[in-house]
């Protein structure tokens, strides 16, 4: 069991420096004319019995708990509704599977959210599961206005009127974490409201916007970045089954958006009315009843705002919609480089209501993307394998033997081997070194 100890190794595991040490340190500081913080960071233990505290709220509220301290929370289930973190602390569980913090025994019984992170504090939540929160406002699991890092943690089965899982208006970083099974009227999983949200090695899955838009993530005029991450199996009634980007900046790198759904609207995988960039990423198996099964890019009613969608070394396949199974570009600026848009089961590869700019070495299987560069391959099947684990942190479509996308891009052209040196899985690009690169998110490896 973690003990209450100073950050430094102190004989006898003293909780705080003794009075004589404090006097000596203060005297030294005054003597040399420097400012010295004599209060060392401390770890306080939380468990059912035998620890410093039996409740998380009590540990946070204690006058002896100071900025920079850590709460070491033992394995167990802690039912505490409405925990407010108003100090800069680290809350450290043992494992997400065994250290569970919840607002109620079940989601249906909950009447408050789990965590509120106030403005001006820096907080780390590590190795925790946060569940069964419910609020009529925003953020059933977490409401963040400060600087929050969620590390190796899970936010699941929370509900709210908006943002069932997490609401962020500050700075939020997710590392190797999961947001799943949350629900709201709108913005089922996460709502980034003019904040900064970064996901690395994380998953947003199985969340639902029951009445409105953004099943997985909603980015409103904020900065949202996904790296090595997956957005899958989310659902919205209207727009943006996986991600909804409104006048914000959304960047996906080495990531996959798959199996998301819109029941009555557009943008099964991604709905964009801002700046959206996909590099070494895959959009696969998403559906929309209306427009843009994979991606919907629109500048509708935004005369003073330039909407842009840029795909580089990316793959869009297996998506379905009434029109534009792969993508639907409605008055936005769309640029394709070294990418594959192919084999959509319904709605065709592209509906380019507004023109598409091709930088070359793109391929579409039905010629609907109106590719115009001399190095493009319209109306050609790229021979893709199924979406599956081909190595790396996210699922991809492999290029099968004989694919026309293999070795399509000469070294040094369009960034081959210079700007772009790996594929979605982290496989070196090109293969072999100094050779030609493959189009799309996947680079075929060479034995040896």
Secondary structure as GFF3:
##gff-version 3
##sequence-region A 1 448
A	DSSP	beta_strand	5	6	.	.	.	ID=ss1
A	DSSP	alpha_helix	19	32	.	.	.	ID=ss2
A	DSSP	beta_strand	42	46	.	.	.	ID=ss3
A	DSSP	alpha_helix	56	61	.	.	.	ID=ss4
A	DSSP	beta_strand	70	73	.	.	.	ID=ss5
A	DSSP	beta_strand	76	79	.	.	.	ID=ss6
A	DSSP	beta_strand	83	85	.	.	.	ID=ss7
A	DSSP	beta_strand	90	92	.	.	.	ID=ss8
A	DSSP	beta_strand	99	102	.	.	.	ID=ss9
A	DSSP	three_ten_helix	107	109	.	.	.	ID=ss10
A	DSSP	beta_strand	115	117	.	.	.	ID=ss11
A	DSSP	beta_strand	122	126	.	.	.	ID=ss12
A	DSSP	beta_strand	129	131	.	.	.	ID=ss13
A	DSSP	beta_strand	134	138	.	.	.	ID=ss14
A	DSSP	beta_strand	142	144	.	.	.	ID=ss15
A	DSSP	beta_strand	147	151	.	.	.	ID=ss16
A	DSSP	beta_strand	154	156	.	.	.	ID=ss17
A	DSSP	beta_strand	159	162	.	.	.	ID=ss18
A	DSSP	beta_strand	166	168	.	.	.	ID=ss19
A	DSSP	beta_strand	171	175	.	.	.	ID=ss20
A	DSSP	beta_strand	178	180	.	.	.	ID=ss21
A	DSSP	beta_strand	183	186	.	.	.	ID=ss22
A	DSSP	beta_strand	190	193	.	.	.	ID=ss23
A	DSSP	beta_strand	196	200	.	.	.	ID=ss24
A	DSSP	beta_strand	203	205	.	.	.	ID=ss25
A	DSSP	beta_strand	208	209	.	.	.	ID=ss26
A	DSSP	beta_strand	217	220	.	.	.	ID=ss27
A	DSSP	beta_strand	223	227	.	.	.	ID=ss28
A	DSSP	beta_strand	230	232	.	.	.	ID=ss29
A	DSSP	beta_strand	235	236	.	.	.	ID=ss30
A	DSSP	beta_strand	243	253	.	.	.	ID=ss31
A	DSSP	beta_strand	256	258	.	.	.	ID=ss32
A	DSSP	beta_strand	261	262	.	.	.	ID=ss33
A	DSSP	beta_strand	270	279	.	.	.	ID=ss34
A	DSSP	beta_strand	282	284	.	.	.	ID=ss35
A	DSSP	beta_strand	287	291	.	.	.	ID=ss36
A	DSSP	beta_strand	295	298	.	.	.	ID=ss37
A	DSSP	beta_strand	308	312	.	.	.	ID=ss38
A	DSSP	beta_strand	315	317	.	.	.	ID=ss39
A	DSSP	beta_strand	320	323	.	.	.	ID=ss40
A	DSSP	beta_strand	327	330	.	.	.	ID=ss41
A	DSSP	beta_strand	333	337	.	.	.	ID=ss42
A	DSSP	beta_strand	340	342	.	.	.	ID=ss43
A	DSSP	beta_strand	350	352	.	.	.	ID=ss44
A	DSSP	beta_strand	356	358	.	.	.	ID=ss45
A	DSSP	beta_strand	363	364	.	.	.	ID=ss46
A	DSSP	beta_strand	377	378	.	.	.	ID=ss47
A	DSSP	beta_strand	384	388	.	.	.	ID=ss48
A	DSSP	beta_strand	396	399	.	.	.	ID=ss49
###
